[in-house]
């Protein structure tokens, strides 16, 4: 390995020799020299410099002495060693070399790590060290150095537990020297493998390897840590010579996990702030020393919650591009949230730091490392304290990496890693002039060989062929070159002006001269003319249509005689040193990110959740509120009460009835002509989750948890509140026989995920039967089961294994003898099912499926909580009643697939009349908003009395979910979850006027109508800000965090045509039929819901 | 006939018993052609083209409405059916479905909605309408008695038909065998719809190319028509033949378009081509009202019960769209847009529009008369008007309310069997639980 590393390092090292002013110093080394020994001077004295030795620490004029790669002395009054090479840095500033706190490296083809381990899942690779396959690249190094970065963290890119990061210098030394640290932290992500690295199939790959969803990834991370703990235990038992402990197998993967159970740093990727919360949850479960890699840059939305985590955030300065609002239609399609994010994201680092949250800055996510400093400066302009910014690039990461004895300060004993600038590091006009890495000096940019300053007469043929001329005026201001073109009265400033070696390049808008679009110019300077010729330029114009014209320019005045007018001319926005001479097309990101106009503070304060429908604070509950003069549908023993009141105190219903006395200070809401019902409860929802609805890669995934991936920002929560929904059962999908764990939530819009959970609701799990789990619509599936026969067997097999698992643990807990059992999250969940501690919600259609699952469960003494869909429940209703299972059905969906062909709308009524507790659910973000009229279908089809029918969407689902004692009816002592309607809730004309949860008003139609104008104004103002900022619009980076745009939020497992927001008429859905294999493409604009 | 009607009315309160008795021996059979005049007497008549008439009479004979009003001369030989306390509406019309072409959504063998190729201007939906589809009785049982059924897929999907929900064959069912040609306008970027954003901005270039293909198709068809008219050697081409009625302005083109730019471009295209056009979908039709009105282009909304176009849209954006079109003076109708199996829920789409601002009368009109007129069958369907088909529904209440029951229906004067696969299975399993003695019979019946 060492040999190959050296070989890999040789080429860059040789290549960079040209750029090196001073080569590396001699030192004892193990590698024999090739050819002559190099012995360049190794002592340097940097004198007369302004020295920022660390954050907030300044020496106005001083000296830094370097010897053999280390700093020997720093101070205002330091003796210069006699043998030192002296560098006079008068007027320049020295900073500690910057540290990039996160970057990712992928193995190259020739350096792919071993693909196989003996751990069961290929996505767990804690054993891999990024440094083992790191290849130093002089061009990359140079990019980093141009930003003052002298060391960077390199992390592995593939897998879920991806492996260990290291720290490397950005010097061009060979790898033996460039790698400072092989193991800084373990990196894990709570999303599936993004691909790369050649192991484990992620989504988009051919094979669906577990995990295929974020739910599965998070569970895998947990399982791996459990396995690692267990691994230590069994080896300890074996090594202690305990009786009955045979030699465990050696698993490198689990061995590699051990340090992280004992305090070494684990860095979790956080694509959004929600993932930071999830990472923290995992970290707390295992007592990990975790840091958060902020990828979404949206932590400003929940600063308090972020601070509470008490963790280091490695923050990106990859700020979003402006959304494209250049046409009215495009503008209309951009959300307020998206624009607010664009407007606020640059303040994220500053807001985090101001809140006292430790941050380190990184280049993560930047398409061009060359944008790093400019974006850091933007963050500083937008509120990040300069000293904190410096600390976030020096001392903070140095300490986090356990390397503060060598990195992060300019002090004796430290590595000689320095940045020399022309001024204050965070000033836009400041250039990074040189960096020192391990005592080796690197100039950021070589001094141009020639100067282009002066006036030039350019002659060329215009696009039409006409011979024309323009006057070019080039001037230099400090290290920056600027230029303009004149013709008569017309003057246009050139942009992207650059002089690289002898080639002058620039662009300009041609309009004022009568040319289309932006014109590119490139010309080589001929400053050494023969004879009495004047200096000249020879080059090309590239017109907007791609055609070219040759140009020749003759110098007509030198810089000394350049008129002063140019100095007053507006220049490009400050560009720092970015890109000059390094690359041709410096992405449009750069201009947007760096536009001075966008350094205005964010227009709008944070609201909850962020965006159009957020609120500034949680609705405050009145201590007491009484709804009077209403028709009250109690859904309790009192039935429907005319002209009655509901009294709510402290979030609970305290009284329902006529002639109630309002307590003192009670808020009274007159509901004359209105109806009040309990809050609607949706017993089957996939709203408010962003972890992928299905972990469908295996037939049993009982270990994954929807509850880990509640998306409190899903706008469907608000929309459903507007339909009277107060609670929902968020279920795993139906791709597999035993799916993941569900989560019952209350629609507490604006709260955090944990706060949305219905704390009293018992835990549950999704089962599924029939067509979906047997993959009937997939031609080539080989996954067991493939038929209903196999489904039944699979459940029995799982239950049997679960019982054995529980028994094993019970035995162990009783006598602690022999090898300790392993925590298996899947079997643990299955055991909870078998022992009645976890409710089964079984997706089902046909009576054979339904009956088989009941009989199977009965054999194990298990009672199923609900059958979901249960469209043929009417055929076996008496058996369901006997078994004691609830039926949670669609009101009238049918014929969307073969097993739904015998579905009838009287299903609910029959089950109800035979004694089954029946609910109607939505399984659809749209239908959820109209469950009240779904209940009316039980009246229509089968004649269920109205008061009973409304229970199908209130009390009955509450009972089915095990929360019937808390919600579902308007009875004293229950939660004050209720809806005020303008008509009977069963009427087609009913519109929810107010929706209350826990005695707090979460929706008010009047407020909603009033807010619309405000949202419209915000939208317009943000569009104006983007347009006036001059920011480049619509780059790839314009999308923000919002994982719900990445992971499916509907259960795709089977077709159920239903019009939601993504449909465009029946044409749309009929065209977009896909099977399980299609789900990997998360790009579908049209969804077919699962039912 | 009289006895049958009387029994039907008498049995209204015990529908299940009637159904139960019928189940054993009585398959679902198309209605018998009307053989004598029928007068519906005493109910509230909703003619739709005029105000509701309390205690009105609807007289029909030989499948056609003879008279509607308070003082209607009832011929001596007419059967008088007392519908006191009931409501009479014209049969509901879903102006955009694939009913008869689709049986089970995810079972390919039961679906005939799409032909191979991008342009199928001569493919006719009518010949693929399965008269035996179990969806048809289910649909008519809720008062939806007529529908446009359309092919889908590709750029030019084919030719749609207007059918009634009863008949032995598709010929019996047809109101118009060919009602229009269906074009799917290429999706543009921007505008409403979070889905489209995820497709990376909608790919303006691709949509431009696709529009160009449509233009080229029409240009080729025109050249073909000219060549055929010239009587030269131009050989027959069935595809281009299919487009001739469109090019001559005799057949409307139903263009699926949703965003503002799609609708605007589609209308402009129709104007340039000088063809009759109906917009289907119409999610952002409220942004193009002036253009639609100036060009006299009606809109068939694909569903009212759907999510808003964008994340920031008001939650009721789709619910209030009909009201906004109504106020702007755009002609529109409402379709159910959720597949054949759900056409029966058409009235509830209109009802949601009514809950969010539309008057009940306009809501009913959007699924009756407006639909008929837009489909070009306003002379036969859509209102209770003399000389129109006697295609009508008798209910026990407001047809937009879910809890309302459809009690009788006539198509062209023939009484329709309201049994369906659903009622038969319902009756069958009621019997099961009666035998087991576990059925808690609904009190209301």
Interface residues (C-beta under 8 A of the other chain):
Chain A: X324 X327 X329 X330 X332 X333 X335 X336 X337 X611 X612 X613 X715 X716 X718 X719 X722 X771 X777 X874 X875 X877 X878 X881 X892 X893 X894 X895 X896 X897 X898 X900 X901 X902 X904 X905 X906 X909 X910 X913 X914 X915 X925 X926 X927 X929 X930 X933 X936 X937 X939 X940 X941 X942 X943 X944 X945 X946 X983 X986 X987 X988 X989 X990 X991 X1008 X1012 X1015 X1019 X1034 X1045 X1054 X1055 X1056 X1057 X1058 X1059 X1060 X1061 X1062 X1063 X1064 X1065 X1066 X1067 X1069 X1070 X1071 X1073 X1082 X1083 X1084 X1085 X1086 X1087
Chain B: X96 X97 X98 X102 X103 X104 X105 X106 X107 X113 X114 X134 X135 X152 X153 X157 X184 X187 X188 X189 X190 X191 X192 X193 X194 X195 X196 X197 X198 X199 X201 X256 X258 X259 X260 X261 X280 X281 X283 X302 X303 X305 X306 X307 X308 X309 X310 X311 X312 X314 X315 X316 X337 X338 X339 X340 X341 X342 X344 X345 X348 X351 X352 X354 X355 X356 X398 X400 X401 X402 X403 X404 X405 X421 X422 X423 X425 X426 X429 X430 X432 X433 X436 X438 X439 X440 X441 X442 X443 X444 X445
